[in-house]
């Protein structure tokens, strides 16, 4: 049966690389790319659930999606960045970071998981981050970003449990792409070890390889770009 793939955040560095790679591979009949900056039927704003619902309705007109990737994230916006200490906490910024990094992806799941097949392999993946692992946190700081990604990881676990009841071969995962040379990481690349800064194309291909190797028992977990599980 023919199927489609969906990329949310397709105008970003890694999202666009996902879209390009999937089109070039030619596995899917249709590759849908959505982004806040795109017009018309390709427009999705994670802060606007109606736009997410509209995108899902558009996808529902064609082959069912067997791969959905949420390739979005907010770490800084040019005015504000990750907090270094308690004195930097701002409730409006915390709410915005959680809205983009945790609430937005789960709203995508709300509207897109029901479109995915009830039988056979299907993958829903959202980009998370190693810094969202509570057990791996040894440095502190970056309160909003860490907490929002930890929240995303919990939501992924919840979604995986619920989705398994609908399709026992479904896979719902969080993925850590490493440090990718995009606008999100650019202000912080000075501390990246040699060989650990990936271009977007390489990062996308690495994660697509990870996705290809996932099994149903991997659902509800967080994996890095090498396919190694990161404990929550």
Secondary structure by P-SEA (a helix, b strand, c coil): ccbbbbbcccccaaaaaaaaaaaaaccccbbbbbccccccccbbbcccaaaaaaaaaaaaacccccbbbbccccccccccccccccccccaaaaaaaaacccaaaaaaaaccccccccccbbbbbbbbcccccccccccccaaaaaaaaaaaaaaaaaaaaaaaaacccbbbbbbbcccccccccccccccccccccccaaaaaaaaaaaaaaccccccccccccccccccc
